[in-house]
Amino acid sequence: MPAVGSVRRVRSLRGQPVRRVPDSERAGGLEQRLQGAEVERLRREEEGRL
């Protein structure tokens, strides 16, 4: 389930639909992108707490 939210957030940040990537790219690029979305989510949670 977390992956679905991450992809949705990436779509909103980039302002365009996330294209389906081949398995060869998915291992590197998509993993990095999802980590970035996760970091952004954690940052927003911290801001919400302040």
Backbone as a chain_set.jsonl record, in Angstrom:
{"seq": "MPAVGSVRRVRSLRGQPVRRVPDSERAGGLEQRLQGAEVERLRREEEGRL", "coords": {"N": [[0.803, -1.228, 0.0], [1.921, 1.351, 0.78], [3.481, 1.978, -1.443], [1.695, 2.768, -3.412], [0.748, 5.26, -2.505], [3.147, 6.642, -2.586], [3.751, 6.718, -5.319], [1.615, 8.239, -6.191], [2.159, 10.679, -4.964], [4.569, 11.36, -6.21], [3.621, 11.788, -8.773], [2.105, 14.101, -8.399], [4.046, 15.928, -7.619], [5.729, 16.101, -9.844], [3.984, 16.924, -11.738], [2.989, 15.484, -13.82], [1.867, 12.352, -15.236], [3.206, 9.322, -13.859], [5.338, 7.434, -15.734], [5.301, 4.006, -16.782], [8.048, 2.104, -15.927], [10.648, 0.12, -17.405], [11.831, -3.081, -16.132], [14.58, -3.004, -15.896], [15.195, -0.35, -15.413], [13.676, 0.114, -13.182], [14.86, -0.987, -10.905], [16.88, 0.819, -10.196], [16.319, 3.773, -10.737], [13.528, 4.138, -10.025], [13.472, 3.233, -7.426], [15.073, 5.107, -6.118], [13.486, 7.366, -6.544], [11.207, 6.741, -5.085], [12.29, 6.686, -2.542], [12.905, 9.364, -2.236], [10.321, 10.437, -2.204], [9.42, 9.311, 0.147], [11.101, 10.529, 2.031], [10.219, 13.143, 1.722], [7.609, 12.863, 2.647], [8.03, 12.231, 5.339], [9.225, 14.59, 6.168], [7.119, 16.391, 5.897], [5.404, 15.401, 7.833], [6.855, 15.98, 10.128], [6.818, 18.796, 10.031], [4.12, 19.183, 10.412], [3.865, 18.523, 13.064], [5.063, 20.548, 14.455]], "CA": [[0.0, 0.0, 0.0], [2.731, 2.583, 0.784], [3.998, 2.273, -2.78], [0.659, 3.477, -4.162], [0.787, 6.65, -2.064], [4.395, 7.251, -3.045], [3.626, 6.994, -6.751], [0.671, 9.345, -6.357], [2.852, 11.91, -4.567], [5.53, 11.677, -7.273], [2.868, 12.332, -9.899], [1.697, 15.468, -8.091], [5.237, 16.773, -7.57], [6.281, 16.295, -11.186], [2.956, 17.548, -12.56], [2.698, 14.627, -14.969], [1.719, 10.957, -14.817], [4.436, 8.543, -13.783], [5.338, 6.411, -16.782], [5.741, 2.689, -16.337], [9.45, 1.936, -16.305], [11.072, -1.268, -17.564], [12.445, -3.659, -14.938], [15.99, -2.624, -15.826], [15.264, 0.978, -14.788], [12.948, 0.129, -11.913], [15.76, -1.326, -9.799], [17.653, 1.984, -9.779], [15.656, 5.07, -10.735], [12.267, 4.185, -9.29], [13.768, 3.07, -5.999], [15.535, 6.42, -5.659], [12.354, 8.283, -6.574], [10.33, 6.407, -3.96], [12.977, 7.123, -1.325], [12.727, 10.81, -2.174], [8.943, 10.683, -1.784], [9.336, 8.922, 1.554], [11.754, 11.602, 2.788], [9.314, 14.298, 1.674], [6.469, 12.563, 3.514], [8.486, 12.349, 6.727], [9.464, 16.01, 6.433], [5.817, 17.044, 6.082], [4.881, 14.971, 9.13], [7.579, 16.754, 11.141], [6.305, 20.167, 9.997], [2.775, 19.144, 10.98], [3.972, 18.387, 14.51], [5.56, 21.792, 15.067]], "C": [[0.84, 1.284, 0.0], [3.205, 2.983, -0.612], [2.981, 3.087, -3.582], [0.667, 4.952, -3.796], [2.025, 7.362, -2.579], [4.289, 7.632, -4.516], [2.701, 8.181, -6.97], [1.349, 10.671, -6.023], [3.85, 12.326, -5.654], [4.801, 12.315, -8.446], [2.519, 13.796, -9.629], [2.903, 16.417, -8.086], [5.745, 17.094, -8.968], [5.267, 16.952, -12.115], [2.64, 16.751, -13.813], [2.601, 13.182, -14.495], [3.069, 10.246, -14.788], [4.369, 7.448, -14.843], [5.8, 5.086, -16.203], [7.16, 2.467, -16.834], [9.765, 0.459, -16.472], [11.801, -1.758, -16.324], [13.897, -3.213, -14.776], [16.15, -1.254, -15.162], [14.699, 0.944, -13.38], [13.877, -0.109, -10.731], [16.497, -0.084, -9.293], [16.812, 3.237, -9.63], [14.411, 5.127, -9.874], [12.517, 4.069, -7.798], [14.22, 4.399, -5.402], [14.363, 7.391, -5.549], [11.435, 8.026, -5.385], [10.974, 6.817, -2.645], [12.808, 8.63, -1.155], [11.324, 11.17, -1.705], [8.769, 10.362, -0.311], [9.952, 9.997, 2.441], [10.838, 12.82, 2.849], [8.133, 14.089, 2.614], [6.859, 12.733, 4.979], [8.695, 13.813, 7.103], [8.136, 16.725, 6.69], [5.202, 16.649, 7.413], [5.553, 15.757, 10.25], [7.043, 18.191, 11.197], [4.918, 20.23, 10.626], [2.804, 19.097, 12.5], [4.356, 19.702, 15.181], [4.423, 22.763, 15.397]], "O": [[0.5, 2.225, -0.718], [3.318, 4.168, -0.925], [3.354, 3.984, -4.338], [0.601, 5.808, -4.678], [1.971, 8.531, -2.961], [4.687, 8.727, -4.914], [2.959, 9.029, -7.825], [1.141, 11.669, -6.712], [3.96, 13.509, -5.978], [5.297, 13.269, -9.047], [2.625, 14.636, -10.523], [2.79, 17.571, -8.5], [6.144, 18.225, -9.245], [5.638, 17.48, -13.163], [2.081, 17.291, -14.768], [3.182, 12.822, -13.472], [3.957, 10.535, -15.591], [3.448, 6.632, -14.843], [6.586, 5.045, -15.256], [7.44, 2.624, -18.023], [9.21, -0.374, -15.756], [12.328, -0.958, -15.551], [14.385, -3.063, -13.656], [17.118, -1.02, -14.438], [15.174, 1.652, -12.492], [13.706, 0.497, -9.673], [16.717, 0.054, -8.09], [16.611, 3.718, -8.515], [14.245, 6.054, -9.081], [11.854, 4.728, -6.997], [13.796, 4.771, -4.308], [14.259, 8.145, -4.582], [10.943, 8.962, -4.754], [10.279, 7.251, -1.726], [12.59, 9.109, -0.042], [11.147, 12.091, -0.908], [8.05, 11.064, 0.4], [9.393, 10.34, 3.484], [10.699, 13.451, 3.896], [7.704, 15.019, 3.297], [6.108, 13.309, 5.766], [8.38, 14.226, 8.219], [8.038, 17.561, 7.588], [4.547, 17.468, 8.059], [4.896, 16.154, 11.212], [6.838, 18.736, 12.281], [4.576, 21.207, 11.292], [1.878, 19.574, 13.156], [4.012, 19.938, 16.339], [4.671, 23.851, 15.915]]}, "num_chains": 1, "name": "protein.A"}
